């Protein structure tokens, strides 16, 4: 072996130009070395496949592994291509190889897969067929994001096609489904069973995205997953609905190797679910989770200092933060649902009714039913007017917090250690991260065995069509790549 190196090196050095770098010399050296080996040991034509020699492994012969200790920088960089993770080569970008060989036996000596070839300068793209259930603001924004072909798709090696759209009454199946749905052309009566059957026949990886806030589609998740179709959703109804349905859904995903992804069901595009999953995957012990999960309620308390509560609610309604009936926000139900999702992911087998919630709706107004005349005036406007006589109750709470150097925040809490969860107003010192939220921020803190005494905090906008669709899109890419399912309480 040493003699071969001497024979190759001397002619190279003798003829190298002054501007040749050490890297270039090394490249010539290795190419010449391999060429001489091939010339000395000719092989059958059937063995030639232009395999790229990249990603050498420890299985290579010791005499060849010693090349990784070469003083030449270019050769040393070969070892940097090794990945410590068992990721399929088809999912990794092909590294720029310092040299190539035209013989599979040499490649096998270096333990290089035959599938990695010199011609593989681009990733083999995987096809993902998507069916959308719900085509409102979030659904349309998701289609826009997909059609913009962001760099993430190229990096993930995916090509994504929306091949079906279902609205409440009609569904559109086949190529051009979003355009047909926009135009109302070629629709057939909506049937979620048939929708799932259609998706199960589509090419590549099949994914149904439920962009509704309705309780009906979650009844079909287990059926779709069992048929080999992944499910992605921002819909909170599965995660916070009946525990038996939740367990059935994850059982279906585990039994078929399909994926149920629901990052955007808590915090829209914020990495709340995936952060929790990563903590659990890596062996951390989560002790407590606290969060401001409602952009509407976050806005009310961030902007409400020194103002009557009804005035701040009216301002939020004018900005479009509240539901048509503000009680849907002030009741705390939305925060309660998100808290249940996180509690279940932490292993707590809780139903929605197991999580006590403090409503911000004055008690007399919780059961109030508007008259037909009041509905004509505008439900939100009439309700806010009725709230004014109860402004003193909230003002008292705010004044007491201010006197103590604290702020009021509406928080969902999962106490994993004591196996309980709750939702309601809490007071925090002004140097607490929750006191520093602005506008309509969502924020969540994870107190864990590793993140102590200061918790891990995630903060940012947790509502809006663009960020919600972005969170859904990220889950769609995870499902499309076939990311391994999280084998714990459920999900990715």
N, C-alpha and C positions, 0 to 999 in steps of 0.2 A: 504493500500500500504506500509506504514512504517513497519507494522508487518511482511510483507513478506520479506522485505529487511533485517530485524533483523534476521529472521529465516534462511535466506540464508547465511548471512554474517558470523554469529558466527561459524557455522561448517567449513566454508572455512578458516577463520582465525586460528581456532584451529588446523586444519590439514595441513596448508601451511608449506612447507619446508622453511628453512632459505633463500635459494637462490631464491625463488619466487619473482619476481618484482611486483611492484604495478600494472603495465600493466597486468601481468598474473592474479593477483587476480581479477582485474576488469573484465577481460574476463570470468573467471570462475563464477564470481558473476552474470553477465548478462545472461550467458548461463543457469545457474541454475534457475535464475529468470524466464526466458521465458519457460523453461521446466516445472516449477511448474504451470505456467499459463495454459499451454496446457494440463497438467494432470488434472487440476481442471475444465477445460472447453473443454472436447473432442468434436471434430467436425467430420463431415462426411468425408469419404475417398475421396470423389470428390473434397474436398477443399484442399487437400494436393498437393503441387507442388514444394517443395524445393525452395521457393522464397528467394533470398538473401535480407536481410534487409540492404539497403545501401542508402545513400542520403536522410535522413529524411527531410521533408519539414515542413513549418510553419503550414500546415494543420493538423499535428498530434495533438492529445488531449493534453491539457496543462499539465496534470499529467505526460504524457510520454515525452513531450518536456523538462521538467525540468531536465531530465537525461543529457542534453547537458551542464548543469552547474555543473556536477559532478567534484570533484577534481581529478578523475582518468584520466590521460593523454590519454589513449587509447580511452575512451568513448568520450572525448572532440574532438578527431580527426574525429569523425563521421560528425560533422557539416562542416568540411573542404571539404567534398565531394560534397557539394551543389554547383551547377554552377549558376552564375547569368545570363547565357545566355540560351535562349530556344532551346538548342541543343538536338536532339533526342537521347534517351539513347543508341540506336543502334550505334551511331557514337562516343560514349564516351568509353574509357577503363573502364572495370568494376573494381571499387576500391576493395581493400582488406577489406572485411567487418569485424568489430570487433566481430560480432556474426551472426548466421544464425537461421532462424525459418523455420519450416516445415508446415506452414499454411498460406493460402492466405488471410484469414480474418485479421490475425495480420498484414500482409503486407499492406492490404488496410487501416488499421487504421493509419499506418505510411505513407500512400500515396505513396507506392512503386509500380511501374509498374510490372505486372505479368511477363512481358517479360524478366526482369532481374533476372536470376536464378543462383543458386549456381554452376550449371554446366557450366555457361557461362564464362569460364576462358579465352576464346579468342573471339575476335570480330567476328560477323557474316560477312564474306567477301562478298563484293558486286562485281559482275562481270561487267567489262567494256570491250565492244567490240570496237576495233579501226580500222578505215580504213584510210590508208595513200594515199594521192594524192601527187605525187612527191617522187621519191626515189633516190635522189642524196646524197650529203654529209650529209646534215642535217637529211633527212629521215632515212638513214642508221644508223646514230649516235643515233637517237631517239630509233630505234629498239634495238640497243645495250644496251642503258640505261634501257629500259623497261625489257629486258631479264636478266639484271644483278640483278633484283629484289631488289632494294635499300630499306633500312629500312622505307623510307617514305611511301611505298605502304602498309607495315604492319601496320604502325601507322594510316594510313587513312582507313584501313580495305578494301583494294581493291585488286582484282586480274585482271590484264590487259592482254588481248589477241589481237594481231594484226591479224585480220581476212580478210583483203583486202588490196591490194596495186594496185595503178594505176600509170602507167608511161604515157608518152606522147602518145604512140601508143597502148599499151596493158595494160590490167588489170588482176589481179590474185585474185580470190575470193575463200574464204574458208580457212580451217585450213592449216597452213604452207605457207600462202601467201608470207611472206618475203623470205623464202627459194626458193619457186617456182619462184619468181621474180628474185632472184640472178641467178638461173639456166636457166631462160627463159622457164620453163616448164608449160604447161597448161594455157597459157594466152589466153584471148579473146580480140577482139577489144575494145579499151578504149571508154567508154560512161559514162559521169559523171551523166547523169540522171539515168541510170541503176545501176551505182555504189551507188548512194543515195538510190535507191529502195532496193538494196541488204542489205545495212547497216540498213535500217529501220526494217528489219526482224530479226536482230541479237539479241541474249539474253543480258539481263542486260542493263546497260546504253550504249547508242550508241554514238560514237564520231568520226567525220571525221576530220582528221588533214591535212590541206593544207600546204605542205612544199615547194611549188613552189614560184617563184617570178613572175608568169604569171598573166595576167589580166582575163583569162577565168574562172578559178575556182570560183572567187568571184561572178560571175553571178549566180552561183548555191547555194550560201550560204542560201538565203532566202528560196529556195525550200527545202533544206535539213533541215533547222531549223523548217519549217512548218510541216515536216514529223516526227518530234520528235527526230531528230538527232542533238546533240551538234556540234559546229564547233570550232576548235582551229587552230590558224595560226600565223606564223611569217610574212606572206605576207602583204606588205604595200598597195597593190592595192585597197583593199576594203576601208580601212580607209582614203585613200587620193584620191580615185576615185570619180565618180559623186556623188554629195550629195544625189540625189534622191535614188540611189542604196543603199547608206549607211543607209538612213532612213528606207528604205524598209526592209533591213536586220534586224535592231533592232526591227522594228514593228513585224516581224515574230517571233523573239525570245521572245518578251514580250507576244504575243498572245498565244504561245504554252508552255511557261515556260521553253524553252530550253535556252542554254547558248552559247554566242559567246565570245570567249576568245582570246585576241590578244596581250598579254604582250610582246612577243618577236618581235613584229613589230617595236618597238622602243627600242633600246639599248640591243637587244638580251636577255641575261639572267638577266640583271639588273632590279630591281623592280621599273621601272619608271611609267608604267601605274597603277599598283596596289597601289603605293604610292599616286598617284594623286587621284585615286578612294577613297582611305581611307580618304584623306583630305576632299573630297567632302561629303562622307558619314557621317562623324562626324561633319559636319557643319562649317568647316573652310571656309574662303573666299579666294580663290586663286586670287592674283592680277597680278602676272607676272611669267612666266616660261622662263628660258634661258637655252640653252644646247649646248654642243659640241656633236653632234649625229653621226658623221662620224669618224670611227677609222682611215680611210685613211687620211682625212684632219687634224685630230688631230695629226697624226704622222708628217705630213708635217710641221706644225708650231711648234711642240715640238722639232723637230730635225733640223729645218731649219735655226737656228740662224747663221749668218755669212756665209751662203752657197748660191750659186746660186740656184734659185728655180727649174730650170730644173734638176739640179744635185740631189736635194732631191726627185723630182718626179721619176727620174730614179731609185734611191735607193728604193723607195716604190714599184715600179713596180718589181724590182728584188726580193723583199721580198714577192711578191704576194699580196700586199695590194690593188693594183689598178685593175680595170676591164681591159679586153683586149684593150679597147679604153679608155685611161685615162680621156677623156672628160666626160665620164659617172660619174666620181667622181668629177672632177673639176667644172662641171656645177652647182653643188649644188642641183640637182634634188632629190637625196636621202635624203638630209637634209630637203628639202622643203616638201617632202612627210611626213616625221616624224613630222614636225612642224604642218602640217595640221591635223594629227591624234590627237595631243595634243590639238590643238585649238578647234576641234570639241568636244572633251571630256570636255572641259571647257565651252561649250555652244555656241561657235562661229559657225555660219552656213556659212562656207567658202568653196569655191571651190579651187582647186590647183592654178588656175590662179589669185586668189585673194591675194596670198602671194607673194610679190616681192622677187626675189632672185638675188643675186650678183654672177655672174659667174666668176670663176678664170681662165677660158679659154680666152686667148687673143682674142679680137674681130675678127681679121682677120682669126683666126683658128676655130671659132665657126661654120662656114659654110664650112670649108675645107673638100673636099672629096678626099680620097687617090686614086691614080691610081692603076691599077692591079699590076704593078711592085712594088709599095710601099707596097701594101698588102702582097706581097710575102716576102718582107724584114722584115715585122713585123710591124703592125699598131702602137703599142706602141713605138717602137724604132724610127720610122719615125716621129711621132708626137712630141716626146720629143726633137728630133733634131731640129725641127722647132720652138719649144718653146724658144730655147736658145737666139734668137734675142730679146726676150721680157723680159729677166731676169731683166733688169734695172728697169722696172715698179714695180715689187714686191720688189726689193731691196730698192727702194726709200721709200716705205711704211714701210718696216721693220726698216730702219734707223731712220725714223721720230718717230716711236713708241719707239725705244730704247733711243733716245735723250730725250724723255719725261718720261723715267723710266717706260715704259709700254711694253706690248707684244701684238702681233696680234693673234687673235683666230677667227675661222670660226664658227659662232653661229646661231642657230635657236632661235627665240624669239616669245613668245605669250604674248601680252599685253592685258590681260583680261579686265582690267579696261577701256581701250580705244577701245576695240573690234577690234584689228588688230594684224597681225602677219607679220614677215619678216625674211629673211635669208641673211646673208652676213658677211663680215669681221668687227670685232669690236676690239677696243683697251681696254686693261684692265691693271690696275696697277699691279705691280709685287707681291703685297701681296694679290691679289684676288685669290679665289680658282681656277679659270680657268687658272691662270698663273702657277699653281703648278701641272698641269697634266703631265704625263710622257708617253713616247712611243706612244701607240695608244689608250689611255684612252678615254672613254666617260664620260661626267660629266653633271649633270643637277641640277639647283637650282630652288627651289619653294619659291617665296616671297609671303607670305600669311598674313592674319590678325594675326594669332598666331605666325608664324615664322617671327618675325621682332624684331629688325632691321637686324638681321642676318638670311639669308634664310636657309631652309632645303636643304642639298646637298647630292646627290647620285653619287658615282664615281666608275668606274671599267672598265674592258674590255667589250666592246660593240659589238664585232664581233668574228666570229669563229664558226665552226660547233658544238663543244662541249658545249659552253655556250649558243648558240642559241637553240640547242636541249634541254638543261637543262631548259631554259625558257619555251619552249613548253611543256616539261614534267610536269613542275609545274602547268601550265594551265590545262593539261590533268587530273591531280589529283584533281584540283578544280572542274572541270566539272564532274569527276567521283563521287565525294562526293556529288554532287548536291548542291554546295554552292549557297546561294541565289543570284539571279541576281541583279546587281546594277540598281535601278530604277531611273536613272537620264538621262544623255545624251546618255547613252548606255553602254553595256558591263558589266563585272563583277566588 
